[in-house]
Amino acid sequence: MVLHGFEMVDGRSPLIAVALHHGHELRPELHDFLAVSEADRLREEDPFTGVLADIAPSRLISYVSRFEVDLNRAPSRAVYRKAEDAWGLDVWNAPLPAPLIRTSLKRYRLFYRHASLLLKHAEERFGRFVVFDLHSYNYRRGGPAALPDDPLLTPDINIGTGSMNRVYWAPVVDHVMAVLQSSDMPGHPLDVRENVKFRGGYFASWVHRHFPLSGCVISLECRKFFMDEWTGELYRDEFLALEAALKKAAAAALEVLMDGSKGRCA
């Protein structure tokens, strides 16, 4: 079901994939105020994460650009107002009128209503659920010809677990990480580390606050090694390998949830 820029698929599964920043769409009435270029917008969005969301039977995908409303920030910060909100980019050529901001925040609230409904259904059916919160991040911010950022600080996949009860959810998170760390990309092993660059955003904390014993959000920030972050070109082999690794990780999460012999969370 696609409604108001969001796609919700209830696959009747305890595994849900969410792509908060996949979208590039902006409401037409915002374009007159737009100062940031389309290329800059696309670079700061998370293209292809909506495709990766197909690893899970249940999905929530936003087609709305984070430059209209950022679903991974608290409501008071969800609409960018100044350059400091958006990696130094001047998003608007004039202050946004209040009615436009209110409309953007209505979309924000609609998304969270959808999310609440989907997660409550998973909780009722299965008792517990796991969310793969899918993101991607830039590592060549100096320009297309610049050296990449420090590899010690830019793992291929950063696992964000900052807002969860890490001990309680250890069986799930540790098994997912082990499966990912055993995966290979074309020409290199997959570098997977926890809370190195990101600890998870507002969405993860919202789920953990509302579903403290039933909801586990694993925030997966994938370095854009599978694409050119400056042109948007997809590197097909790397992307397919990443998708395969995430599929294995999704199966691992389900295995822990459904199989008590693997250390089901108690």
C-alpha positions in Angstrom: 0.0 0.0 0.0 1.4 3.4 -1.0 -0.2 6.3 0.7 0.9 10.0 0.9 4.5 9.1 -0.1 4.9 6.0 2.1 4.7 2.3 1.3 3.6 -0.1 3.9 3.7 -3.9 3.4 2.4 -6.1 6.2 4.0 -9.4 5.4 2.8 -11.0 8.6 6.3 -11.4 9.8 8.3 -10.5 12.9 11.0 -9.1 10.6 10.4 -5.6 9.3 12.7 -3.5 7.1 12.4 0.3 7.2 13.9 2.7 4.7 13.3 6.2 6.1 15.6 8.1 3.8 15.1 6.3 0.5 12.8 9.0 -1.0 13.6 11.9 -3.3 10.1 13.4 -3.7 9.2 16.9 -2.6 5.7 18.5 -2.7 5.4 20.9 -5.6 4.7 23.9 -3.4 8.1 23.5 -1.8 10.1 24.0 -5.0 9.7 27.8 -5.1 11.6 27.9 -1.8 14.3 25.3 -2.6 17.9 26.5 -2.7 19.7 23.2 -2.5 20.5 21.5 -5.8 18.9 18.2 -6.8 22.4 16.6 -6.9 23.2 17.7 -3.3 19.8 16.4 -2.2 20.4 13.1 -3.7 23.8 12.8 -2.2 22.5 13.2 1.3 19.6 10.9 0.8 19.8 7.1 0.9 19.0 5.9 -2.6 18.6 2.1 -3.1 17.8 1.5 0.6 14.2 1.0 -0.4 15.3 -1.8 -2.8 17.3 -3.4 0.1 14.1 -3.3 2.2 12.9 -6.3 0.0 15.0 -8.5 2.3 12.1 -8.5 4.8 8.5 -9.7 4.3 7.1 -6.6 6.1 8.4 -3.1 5.0 8.0 0.6 5.5 9.5 2.7 2.8 9.4 6.5 2.5 9.5 8.1 -1.0 9.4 11.5 0.6 12.8 13.3 0.6 14.4 13.9 4.0 14.7 17.5 2.8 10.9 17.8 3.1 10.7 16.0 6.4 13.3 13.9 8.1 11.7 10.9 9.7 14.7 10.0 11.7 14.7 13.2 13.8 12.4 14.3 16.6 9.4 16.3 15.5 10.9 19.7 16.5 13.9 19.0 14.2 12.2 17.1 11.4 11.9 20.0 9.0 15.3 21.6 8.2 15.4 25.3 8.9 19.1 26.3 8.7 22.3 25.0 7.2 23.5 23.5 10.4 20.5 21.1 10.2 21.6 19.8 6.8 25.4 19.3 6.6 26.0 22.9 5.9 23.6 23.1 2.9 21.3 26.1 2.5 18.1 24.2 1.9 15.7 27.1 1.5 16.1 30.5 -0.2 13.7 32.1 2.3 12.1 30.9 5.6 9.4 28.3 5.0 5.8 29.6 5.7 4.2 28.0 8.7 1.4 26.3 6.7 4.0 24.4 4.6 5.9 23.3 7.7 2.6 22.1 9.2 1.8 20.0 6.1 5.2 18.4 6.2 4.8 17.5 9.8 1.4 16.0 9.0 3.2 13.6 6.7 5.6 12.9 9.5 2.8 12.0 11.9 1.2 9.9 9.3 4.3 7.9 8.8 4.6 7.2 12.5 0.9 6.2 12.7 1.7 3.6 9.9 4.8 2.5 11.8 2.9 2.1 15.0 0.2 0.1 13.4 2.6 -2.3 11.6 4.7 -2.9 14.7 1.7 -3.4 17.0 0.4 -6.1 14.6 3.8 -7.8 14.7 3.9 -7.6 18.5 0.3 -9.1 18.7 1.1 -11.9 16.3 4.6 -12.9 17.4 5.4 -11.3 20.8 8.7 -9.9 19.6 9.9 -8.4 16.3 13.1 -7.1 14.8 13.4 -4.0 12.6 16.2 -3.6 10.1 16.5 0.2 10.0 18.4 0.7 6.7 20.5 3.7 5.8 23.6 4.6 3.8 26.3 7.2 4.4 28.9 9.2 2.5 32.6 8.7 2.9 34.1 11.0 0.2 32.8 14.3 1.4 35.9 16.1 0.2 34.8 15.6 -3.4 34.7 12.8 -6.1 38.5 12.9 -6.5 39.3 13.3 -2.8 40.7 10.5 -0.6 38.1 8.5 1.2 37.5 9.2 4.9 39.5 7.4 7.5 38.7 3.6 7.2 39.1 3.2 10.9 36.0 5.4 11.3 34.0 4.2 8.3 33.1 0.5 8.4 31.2 -1.0 5.5 28.3 -1.5 7.8 27.9 0.4 11.1 25.5 -1.4 13.4 23.7 1.2 15.6 22.4 -0.1 18.9 22.7 3.0 21.0 19.0 3.2 22.2 18.3 -0.5 22.8 18.7 -2.7 25.9 21.9 -4.2 24.4 22.1 -7.1 27.0 18.5 -8.1 26.5 18.8 -8.2 22.7 22.3 -9.6 22.6 21.3 -13.0 21.1 19.7 -11.2 18.1 22.3 -8.5 17.5 25.4 -10.7 18.0 24.0 -13.4 15.6 23.2 -10.8 13.0 26.7 -9.2 13.3 28.4 -12.6 13.1 26.6 -13.5 9.9 27.4 -10.1 8.3 31.1 -10.3 9.4 31.4 -13.7 7.7 30.2 -12.2 4.4 32.5 -11.1 1.6 32.1 -8.3 -0.9 33.8 -8.4 -4.3 37.5 -8.1 -3.5 37.3 -7.5 0.2 35.7 -8.9 3.4 32.7 -7.0 4.8 33.8 -4.7 7.6 31.0 -4.6 10.2 31.4 -2.8 13.5 29.0 -1.5 16.2 28.4 2.2 17.1 31.6 3.4 15.4 30.1 6.2 13.4 26.4 6.1 14.2 24.4 4.8 17.2 21.0 4.9 15.7 18.6 7.8 15.3 15.2 9.0 16.5 13.2 6.2 14.8 15.1 3.5 16.7 14.8 5.3 20.0 11.0 5.8 19.4 10.5 2.1 18.8 12.6 1.1 21.8 10.6 3.6 23.9 7.2 2.3 22.8 8.1 -1.4 22.5 10.8 -1.8 25.2 10.5 -5.6 25.6 9.1 -6.6 22.2 10.9 -4.4 19.6 14.6 -4.6 18.5 15.7 -2.0 16.0 19.1 -2.7 14.4 20.2 0.4 12.6 22.3 -0.6 9.6 24.3 2.3 8.1 25.9 1.0 4.9 28.9 3.0 3.6 28.3 3.9 0.0 30.9 1.6 -1.3 28.1 0.1 -3.5 27.6 3.3 -5.5 29.2 6.6 -6.5 28.0 9.0 -3.9 28.7 12.0 -6.2 27.0 10.8 -9.4 24.5 8.3 -8.0 25.8 5.5 -10.2 25.1 2.0 -8.7 27.9 -0.6 -8.7 25.8 -3.6 -9.4 28.2 -6.4 -8.2 28.8 -4.7 -4.9 25.1 -3.9 -4.4 24.1 -7.5 -5.1 26.7 -8.8 -2.7 25.5 -6.4 0.0 21.9 -7.4 -0.6 22.8 -11.1 -0.3 24.6 -10.4 3.0 21.7 -8.5 4.4 19.3 -11.4 3.4 21.5 -13.8 5.4 21.4 -11.4 8.3 17.7 -11.1 8.1 17.4 -14.9 8.2 19.7 -15.0 11.2 17.5 -12.5 13.1 14.4 -14.7 12.4 16.3 -17.8 13.4 17.0 -16.3 16.9 13.4 -15.1 17.3 11.7 -18.3 16.3 14.2 -20.9 17.5 14.6 -21.2 21.2 17.6 -23.4 20.9 19.5 -20.5 19.4 19.2 -18.3 22.5 15.8 -16.8 22.2 15.5 -13.5 24.0 13.8 -13.9 27.4 
